[in-house]
Amino acid sequence: MTLDIDEERTRSAIVEDLDVAMRPVVSPLIPVRVLVVALFVVMVVAATPALLSHRSGTTPPFGPARNGRIAWAIDGDIMVGDPITGATTALIDGPGIVRNPVYSLDGSRLAFLRQVPTDQSRFDIFVSAADGGSPVMVTAVPVPMPAALEWTPDSNALLVNDADGRIFRHSIHGSAGRLVVDAVHLEPSASRPPDGAELLYERDGDPGALYVMARDGSRPRQLIGPAAQQCSCTLAGPARWSPDGKAIAFAIRLDAAETRTFVMAADGSGLHRLTDDTGAWIENDPTWAPTGDRIAFDRWQRDDAGDWQIRPIGIVPTSGGHAEPIGVAPAAEGALIEWSPDGRSILSLPKTVIDGYTTYPNGTGSVAKPVIIDIDDGSSTQFDWSVGSVASWQRRAP
């Protein structure tokens, strides 16, 4: 699918940096942008019916689902692969450089970035049907490379967290992007199931602490940190909601030789360690299975020489216990863990692909071959795919 976008459209500067404390804010539109944004909204509204016609609306946003295709970016194009046959197809192949595909939680849409030809550091955000058809630009003006781009659970809007810590909400139905809050950084899949009423995040001025707030930026509350826990708890990596939204998993740094996976209830109560393995281990980046009964995470073990060695991905039941190693060990930096929608396998990519586009603005990225690990028998299958970005596994109706 090839994009056909007018390169000479009117552009203007994004909202000036705001020097405010962390609080809900409303983004003012300066007068010169009013006409541009209004015209943009009309164009998106006109294009929306074609996009909506591709939506099935039958796939739940959380919990088990049927496996669809896997999308990624490489060499400025977006590819998709069939995890059963191994076949690959170019989904969006220009013009220009496109990046970072993310399927909506109902599997009906695909969000992606298109690099501005005259400025490699700025991007337009597009949403298309899952097959790449009917692409619609949802940003009125180009944005810097987002630190995070996530779908809301209803698959009707995108949360965009920029490098300056601002969170914008962009509807795919034509309204202009709205600044929700600033000086924060979203956690992966930050929207609380089932309806995204709350968001998990960290604050710029409070490293090592974990917070939750309402989706409009109001009612911020600390979950991990001095104000919430009677311990010297320091968040050591990403935190994620359970598929039912009742619990949160994350890593806590206990000391220089030990970082462990912990779980607590959504209200911050019941903090407890999940794994019972002894020795010098670093566990990080816990990721829930869609079924909600298991958690997978990266782990490193300190050897006799004092060096940290990567070990195979660990899996532990949510009731706690011993971490079972599964599959081959990933790269030294650890794995990007993507559960299959049905919860029966894991897609593993080296974390080096995250920073690939910062190093390679032409879109080549850091090329990797994905590995799919079967949860039942622990076998690993490497696909001969050249992947240059974080991958997104499409959810389909059961």
N, C-alpha and C positions, 0 to 999 in steps of 0.2 A: 504494500500500500504506500503510495507516494503522497506527501502533503502538498497542497496547492494553496499557499498562503502569500498574500501580497507583501513583498519585502519593503515597500515604500510607505507602509501605514504610518500614521502620526504617532509619535512617541513623546513621552514627557517623563520627568524625573519622578521617582517614587517618593512616598512621604518622607520628609526630612527626619533625620535621627531625632528621637525624642529623649530629652534629658529628664526622666521622671523616675520615681521610685517604682518598685514592682507593684502594680495595681492594674485593675481593669481599665482600659482606655478606649476611646473612640477615635478613629483616625479621621482628622479633618481633611477635606478636599480643597486644595487651593483653587481659586477661581479659574485659572487657566486650564485646569484639568476637567472642569465640569462637563464641557461639551464633549471632550474625548471619551470620558467614562460613560456618559449617557449614550453616545453612539455605539460604544462597545457593548453595552448592555442590550441594546436593541438587536445587534448582530448575533449575540449569543442566544437570546431568546428565540430568534428566528431559526437558529440552527438546532435548538434543543429537541424538537419533536423527532428529528431523524435519529438523534442519539438515544432518546428514550425508547424508540421502537425496538432497540436491540436488547432491552432489559427484560429478563425473564421474571425477576422478582420472587423466585421460589427457593433460592439458596440462602440458608440462614447465615448471618455474619459470623457466628461463633459456633464451636462444637464441630463434630465430624461432618464431612461433606465428601462428595465424590471428587476424585483427582482429575484436574484438567491439565492444561499445558503449562510449561514453565517458560517464563519470559526473562530476557536479559538484554543488555546492550553490548555491542562490540563494534569497533571501527566506525562509530557514528551512526549505526543502524540498530534497530530492535529486532531481535530474533526470538523465535519460540521453538521449543523442543517437545517432542512426545516422549514421556518417560517410559512408555511401554515399548515402542518400536525404535526409539533413538533417532527418528527422523527430525530434521530441523527445517525451518522455513523463515524467510525474511518477512517480518510482519510490517515494519515501517522502514523504508530504505531511502529517506530523503524527500525533498532536497534538504541540504544542510545536515547538521549533526544533531541527532536525537539521542537521549540518554535516560537512564534510571527509570525503567518501566515498573509500575506498581498496579497490580490488579485490585479492583474494588473488592470489598469483603463478600459481596454476593456474586462475584465472578463475571458480572455482565459488562464491566467497563475497564479501561486501562488508562492510567494517568502516566504522563511522561514529560520530559523537558526537551525543548528545542533551543539550541544555542543561537543567540543573535549573531548573524554573520559578521557584523561590524564590531562586536565586543564579546570576546570569548568568556568573559566573566559574568555575563548576564543571559537570562533564559526566559522564554515564554513557557507557560505550563499549559499543556493540552490534555484533553480527555477524549478518548475514542471509544467505540464499541470494542468488545473483547477481541474481535477479529481485525482490529485496526481501522475499521471503516468509520465514516462520519466524524472525523476529528474536529473538535471544537476548542478554540483557545479560551481559557477561563481567566487569564490575567489581562487586565487592561493595559499594563505596561510591563516591560521586562523586569525580572527580579534577579538578585544575586543567587549563586548556587545555594539551594536550601541545605541546612544541616539536617533537616528531616522533612519528609513529605508523606503524610498519612491520610488514609480515607477515614471519614466518619462512619460509624456502624450502619447508617441508613444508605450509604453509598451515594449521597446527594451533595457532598461537600468534601473539600480537602483542607487539612490543617497543614500549613506551611510554616516551619520554624526556621528563620533565617540565621545567618552566622552571628548576628548581633543580639540574638536571644529574643527576637520578636516573633510572636505567633499570629499569623493571619488565617482567617477562615475564608475560603473561596468557594462560593456556591457554583455548581455546574449549571445552574438554571438562569444565569444572567446578571445577578446582583454583583456590585463591585466588592472586591475583597475588603474584609473588615479586620482591623487590628484588635485582637482580643486582649493581649497582655504582653509585657516585655520583660527583659532581664531574666528569662527562664530558658530551660532546655527540656524538650519533651523526651520522655522515655519511649522505647520502641513499643508500637501498638498502644499508645498512651490512653486511648478511650476505654473507659470501664464498660465491660459487657453488662447487660445486653444492649443498652441504649446510648452509651457514651455520655452519661450525665456528669461524670467526673473525669479529670485528666491527671495522670501521673507526671511529675516533672521534678527537675532540680533547679535551684536558684543560683545565679551567678555569684552572689555574695555569700553563699553558704555551702562551700564544697563539702561533700561527704554526707549531706543531709538529703532526705527524700520527702517530697511534698505531694499533696493532692489538692485540687481545686475544682470548683464547678466549671462546666464547659464554657461559661461566659467569662471566666477569669475571677469570679468572686469566691469568697469563703476559702482562702488558702489555709492549709493546715499541715503542720509537720508530722510525718509518720516515723521517720528515722532521724535522730539527732538529739541534742541535749534537751530540747523542749518536749520531746515525746517519749524517749526511752531512758530509763535509769541505768545506763551503761555507757561505756566509751565506744559506742557503735559508729562505724564509719562505712558508708556505702562505698563499695569497691567496683561497681560496674552497673550495667543496665538492670532495671527492675521491670517486671511484667505482671499484668493481671492474669489470673486463672481464667479459663474459658467461660466460667459462670459468673465471674466478677466478684467472687466471695473471698478471694485470697490474693496475695502478692508474693512473688518469689524474687530474690535478689541475692547478691553476694555481700558479705560483711568481712572487712579486714580485721582479723583478731590481733595479729602482730606481723612482724616482717616475714615470718616463716609460715603463716597460715591465713588463708582466706577461704571461707566456707559459705555454702549455700544455706540461706535461711528462708523461712516462710512465715507470714503473719496474716491475720484476718484483715479484711478491707478497712476496718475501722482503726487499725493499728494495734489491736490486742493480740495476745497469743503468740508473740514472737518466739520462734524456736528454730533450732538448727535441724536441717533436713537429713544430712548424711552423718554416719557414725564411724567413717574410716579414720584411722589414727595415722600419725606421722606428719611430715611436712608436705602439705598439699595446698595448691591454689586452685580453687573452683570459681568459675566465673561465667557470666552470660547465661543464666538459667532460662530455658525456653520450655513452656508447657506444651504437652501433646494436646491436640484438639479434643481428645477424649477426657482430658483433665485428670487422668490417673497417673501420669508419669511426667517427669521433668528431665530434660537433657541439658548438659552443660559442658563447657570446655574445662580441662584440668591439666595441671602441671605438677610434677613431683620432683622434689630436690634429691639429687643423687649424692653419693658418698663424697664427691669432690665439691659439693656445695652449689652445683649448677642445676638450673631448672630445666627439666626435660618434658616436652609435650607428651601426653598420653592419649589413648583413644578417648573419644567422647564418652562421658559417663551418663548413665541413666539410673534414676532412682524413683521408686514409687512415691507418690505424694504423701503417703503415710509415714515415710522415712525409712532409713536403713542403709544398707551397703550399696555403694555405687557400682553398677555392673559396667565394665568396659564394652564398647560395641564398635565394630568396624575397624578400619585401619586408622592409625594416628594421623591427624591433620598436619598442616604445616606448622612450623614453630610458633607462629603468631596466633595460632588457634583457628577454629572453624567458625564460619557463619552458619548457624544451624537453622534450617528451614524444615519444619515438619510437613509431611504430605498432608493434604486435607483429610484423608481418611485415618491418619495417625498410625499407619503401618510401616512407614519408612521415613528417613531423614535425608535431606539434601545437604551436603557438606561442601562449602567453598572456602578457600583460604581468606582470611580477613584482609589480606593485602589488596583485594579488589575494591575495598571501601575508598581508599585514597587514590585509586588509579586515575580518576579524572582530574584531580588536583595536579598530579604530576604530568599528565598527558592531555592538555586541553584540546588536542585534535580528535579525541574520542577513542584512541586505541586502548587506553586503560592498561591494567595489569592482567594479562591473559591467564586464565586458569581452566582446568578440566574438572567439572563437577563430579562428585562421588555420591551415589545413592546407597544408603545403608538400610538393609532389611532388618526391621526390629525383631522379627521372630527368630531368624537364624543367625543374625549378626554378619551376614555376608555383605561385601562391598562391591559395587559395580561402578567403574569409571566410564563416563560417557565421553566420546570424542567430540565434545563441543568446546569451542573457544569462547569463554565467558569473560567479559570485561567489566562486570558491574555486579551489584547485589542482584540475586535472582528473585523472582516472584512466582509462586505456585498458585495457579488459578483454582478457585473453589467452584464446584458445580453442584447442582441439586442432587441429593442422594437418589 
